[in-house]
């Protein structure tokens, strides 16, 4: 099915019901590196069901499988995650039944051979109370699908990173098998698990999920700025700039200005920025 602007803008999925339990909450935390040291009582709170805490970026997987773009006609082999935005209207519970509504909010046509940006919004509510839990915004870069006649402008302005020296820096390792663990939270794209598929996509080996790098950066802010108080984080936005290979070290630089923590993450081994223009909004 050919991609059309009208077709993209009509895409939505409403009223889908999902449930997650403490098992999914703990699995996600393990997938972004929590609990490596089982004697670290601060991180144990995210991977042990006794008074369980939630990593705020768990929000990106609790309604995984809602495929609003499934009928878009875009070439998924050429798709990369461009940006992720998250607003938490309240801290995530450790388990819940939720209702999710998702829609395409904008599309920017870069032209034939140049790809397109597609923007989505997902609003998640608690099923029992209809209370809004979180809102997620995403941008994908469909590298093979430009030239469908949509507007050529409309991309979001990135959050500016301060030019001064970082106020805090946190190094977080990733394991060689981390993508195989993280994929159990929902994203089973073989690009992250199958060496043959990774080579077809132009990578020497499977890459880490962008949202796993995103969750790892959230873990760094939680540890360094929030002292593991997950209720402090009300928003977490980022732009993806390069992939991480499992086993590499992610170094997150942070700048705190009032209730905003700007952040940027690099891979230590290759000195390359993988997450940029990060903005963490602190509650209160």
Order of alpha helices (4+ residues) and beta strands (2+ residues): alpha-beta-alpha-alpha-beta-beta-beta-beta-beta-alpha-alpha-alpha-beta-beta-beta-beta
